[in-house]
Each structure stands twice: as C-alpha cells, then as structure tokens.
C-alpha cells in the first residue's frame, strides 16, 4: 500500500490546507513582529539607508558578468555574444533523421547514409509484436552500429492502472502533518 500512487483529492487538499493554516499565528492588523532579532548595528544601518546608499551606475561596477569575454550590458543578441556560432559549431550541419525498414541485417546497403536509422526486423514479420533492431552507419568505422531495439507495441505493464489509485485519507494527512510538526 505504501508504494501506491496516493493522489490528493479536493477534500484532501482542503483538509491539508486547514492543517497548514493551523500551524501559524494569524497576522493582526496594526501589530508587527514581537521580537527584534537584528543586532543593534545592523538595525541602525538599515534605519540609516538613504537614496545615496544605492547611487551609482552599472557601468562603474567591477566584475560585471561576461559571456565569451563580452560584458553583458545593453541589448546584446545571441549573435553578439557568439552563442549562435557556438551552437552551429557543436551541432554542425546535421541532416534530417530518416528511418528505413529492412527484413534482415544482410539487406542493409553496403555503405549506409548519415542521418538514417536502419530498422531491421527482429523476429517474425507476421507477429503483432514486431521488434526492430536500430542501426546507424558510422563512417569512421565503415560499418553499422547497433543503437538499440524498438517494439511497435507499447509495453505498459509497469504503469499505474486507474484501479491502483486510491486517494489519501484525512487521517493519513493528519498523521503526516503531525509527524512533520513534531520533528
């Protein structure tokens, strides 16, 4: 039961919110904090702040943030900061990905193409649960490399079923709140 998905329904959410609110003192109009946790020096600094305390321009600051050695000020574009070019260099001129279906590994072309995932039937072609091995051509190796396997039918055995979902009860919420506030 512990591992089950336990959603919080509308009533459970209302109950939880009531439990949270019960943990706090309500603010009263005209009243402030009851204690001063600031040191006298810090309190004096805060009370003495003037507009001059925050005067100055961004340009006069030191250690301003930079990207690629360019100080971030004004309206900089990704091109200005060299980011667009960096992305192009990393991604390169990648071709579109295509999928091609084959009955067996021996049917693959002798030399493959970049950007193509070759799906080779793995098993019986008449079966409803066809699985395919995924291959790509690696030019530097002059050969195919197995990426993985796909199945044309979704395998859902590990997923939660609607009958497994049981809303959490108010008693369980109360137990959780009590445990949290007592620790």
Phi, psi and omega per residue, in radians:
X1 nan -0.532 -3.123
X2 -1.094 -0.628 -3.057
X3 -1.442 -0.099 -3.107
X4 -1.205 2.679 3.003
X5 -1.266 2.217 -3.097
X6 -2.149 1.545 -3.118
X7 -1.218 2.773 3.102
X8 -1.803 1.911 -3.135
X9 -1.356 -3.124 -3.107
X10 -1.041 -0.826 3.136
X11 -1.166 -0.681 3.110
X12 -1.105 -0.707 3.121
X13 -1.120 -0.762 3.101
X14 -1.055 -0.795 -3.141
X15 -1.089 -0.776 3.122
X16 -1.060 -0.783 3.139
X17 -1.070 -0.710 3.104
X18 -1.097 -0.683 3.122
X19 -1.170 -0.673 3.111
X20 -1.150 -0.818 -3.133
X21 -1.057 -0.578 -3.131
X22 -1.170 -0.276 -3.106
X23 -1.490 -0.165 -3.041
X24 -2.033 2.688 3.038
X25 -1.493 2.308 3.135
X26 -1.256 2.479 3.101
X27 -1.260 2.354 3.097
X28 -1.904 2.363 -3.120
X29 -1.068 2.321 3.110
X30 1.532 -0.087 3.131
X31 -1.924 2.547 3.110
X32 -1.957 -2.811 3.103
X33 -1.185 2.579 -3.084
X34 -1.484 -0.327 -3.141
X35 -2.266 2.707 3.084
X36 -1.843 1.793 -3.110
X37 -1.566 0.038 3.126
X38 -1.530 2.609 3.024
X39 -1.244 2.758 3.133
X40 -1.049 -0.701 3.140
X41 -1.083 -0.791 -3.127
X42 -1.162 -0.733 3.107
X43 -1.060 -0.728 3.126
X44 -1.104 -0.732 3.119
X45 -1.075 -0.756 -3.128
X46 -1.133 -0.726 -3.121
X47 -1.225 -0.414 -3.106
X48 -1.589 0.008 -3.092
X49 -1.116 2.331 3.064
X50 -2.140 3.061 3.092
X51 -1.088 -0.510 3.141
X52 -1.120 -0.469 -3.119
X53 -1.069 -0.434 -3.095
X54 -2.008 0.314 -3.124
X55 -1.337 2.733 3.098
X56 2.250 2.919 -3.139
X57 -1.963 2.646 3.104
X58 -0.999 -0.667 -3.086
X59 -1.037 -0.516 -3.093
X60 -1.464 -0.101 3.132
X61 -1.292 2.634 3.058
X62 -1.763 2.872 3.117
X63 0.989 0.736 3.102
X64 -1.209 2.614 -3.122
X65 -1.102 2.538 -3.131
X66 -2.372 2.689 2.959
X67 -2.299 2.220 -3.118
X68 0.930 0.617 3.109
X69 1.363 0.067 -3.141
X70 -1.799 2.154 -3.133
X71 -1.184 2.334 -3.132
X72 -1.408 1.669 3.062
X73 -2.587 2.633 -3.113
X74 1.241 -2.803 -3.114
X75 -1.732 1.628 3.132
X76 -1.699 2.431 3.079
X77 -1.690 2.963 3.075
X78 -1.065 -0.602 3.081
X79 -1.117 -0.780 -3.140
X80 -1.007 -0.628 -3.071
X81 -1.552 -0.029 3.114
X82 1.385 0.154 -3.081
X83 -1.276 -0.723 -3.134
X84 -1.033 -0.788 3.134
X85 -1.126 -0.695 3.135
X86 -1.097 -0.697 3.113
X87 -1.131 -0.762 3.118
X88 -1.045 -0.691 -3.132
X89 -1.176 -0.653 -3.124
X90 -1.293 -0.826 -3.069
X91 -1.382 -0.638 -3.124
X92 1.212 -2.878 3.123
X93 -1.642 1.225 -3.092
X94 -1.222 2.273 3.093
X95 -1.295 2.890 3.051
X96 -1.160 2.631 3.110
X97 -1.534 2.312 3.095
X98 -2.166 2.740 3.102
X99 -2.088 2.354 3.066
X100 -2.247 2.399 -3.049
X101 -1.795 2.317 3.126
X102 -2.334 2.617 -3.136
X103 -1.341 -0.537 -3.122
X104 -2.628 2.862 3.137
X105 -1.079 -0.588 -3.125
X106 -1.226 -0.283 3.131
X107 -1.450 -0.177 -3.124
X108 -1.135 2.590 3.086
X109 -1.068 2.642 -3.100
X110 -1.063 -0.664 3.069
X111 -2.141 2.153 -3.111
X112 -1.461 3.101 3.132
X113 -2.018 2.570 3.047
X114 -1.166 2.503 3.078
X115 1.438 0.131 3.126
X116 -1.984 2.294 3.004
X117 -1.798 2.076 -3.095
X118 -1.604 2.054 3.138
X119 -1.703 2.038 -3.118
X120 -1.918 2.159 -3.127
X121 -0.989 2.283 -3.133
X122 -2.085 1.619 -3.123
X123 2.169 -2.705 -3.041
X124 -1.496 2.175 -3.118
X125 -1.204 -0.308 3.127
X126 -1.530 -0.152 -3.094
X127 -1.314 2.555 3.064
X128 -1.283 -0.392 -3.081
X129 -1.729 0.807 -3.139
X130 -0.950 2.384 2.994
X131 -2.117 2.647 -3.104
X132 -2.281 2.400 2.973
X133 -1.500 2.415 -3.113
X134 -1.801 2.177 3.121
X135 -2.152 2.600 2.982
X136 -2.234 2.656 3.096
X137 -1.493 2.221 3.079
X138 -1.890 1.839 -3.043
X139 -1.053 -0.714 -3.102
X140 -1.137 -0.443 3.120
X141 -1.716 -0.138 -3.077
X142 0.894 0.794 3.136
X143 -2.871 3.059 3.136
X144 -1.608 2.587 3.066
X145 -2.210 2.360 3.132
X146 -1.312 2.171 3.089
X147 -1.549 -0.763 -3.067
X148 2.996 -2.709 -3.098
X149 -2.419 2.487 3.040
X150 -2.173 2.730 3.121
X151 -2.189 2.402 -3.080
X152 -1.404 0.003 3.119
X153 -2.155 2.213 -3.104
X154 -1.154 2.386 3.109
X155 -1.768 1.897 -2.986
X156 -1.954 0.280 -3.037
X157 -1.112 -0.478 -3.119
X158 -1.526 0.024 -3.076
X159 -1.565 2.727 -3.141
X160 -1.280 2.383 3.062
X161 -1.717 2.670 -3.101
X162 -0.981 -0.584 -3.128
X163 -1.276 -0.262 3.105
X164 -1.440 -0.206 -3.063
X165 -1.581 2.005 -3.140
X166 -2.158 2.101 -3.118
X167 -1.043 2.539 3.093
X168 -1.204 2.516 -3.091
X169 -1.597 2.832 3.098
X170 -1.080 -0.640 3.108
X171 -1.102 -0.686 3.112
X172 -1.183 -0.684 3.086
X173 -1.080 -0.812 -3.131
X174 -1.054 -0.716 3.113
X175 -1.098 -0.752 3.128
X176 -1.111 -0.805 -3.133
X177 -1.099 -0.786 -3.141
X178 -1.090 -0.755 3.113
X179 -1.108 -0.675 -3.129
X180 -1.210 -0.665 -3.086
X181 -1.441 -0.329 3.141
X182 -1.601 -0.115 -3.110
X183 -1.712 nan nan
